[in-house]
């Protein structure tokens, strides 16, 4: 009886653990221009399609460079932590898995920044 109870408890604990994934989308900001999309708007886009957003941050891609000229895109992104089961729905909205940004050989990744 103790073994059955222990197995049941372990299975319930494992089943209740939710896997999460960080997703991102470029923030749309162009050099020399004001921000076009806020972090709140990005979060609302996800929550309006029933995607639970656990955390949200402004971030910048690292290990990359962009041409410095007014009107060119920046490396700013909106970064959200969501349940892994919602990643496909987020991709349909134009978001990508943030793990795709990480390349240790090239020193590429992202870092959390203050929002503009």
C-alpha angles and dihedrals in degrees: 000000000000091000092052092049092049093049091048091050092050092049093049092048092050093046091053094053109101120210115221134200133196114233130184144193128189108262092228094235116151125204115268090013132097119258113279100196126036127213088245091056091049091050091048091052089060098041092048088064092050096260110143110226112208098182135358130197141166111240143171128226111242133205092038134093133210131202110265106233133120111266095026118120122262128222092249118131139177110235122199134179112218138163110283090234089066097053094098092052089050091050089056086059092052100265123133135203107270090219086074088069094058118093111155094189091060095035091241125150137100140276130205114249139176114278116251 
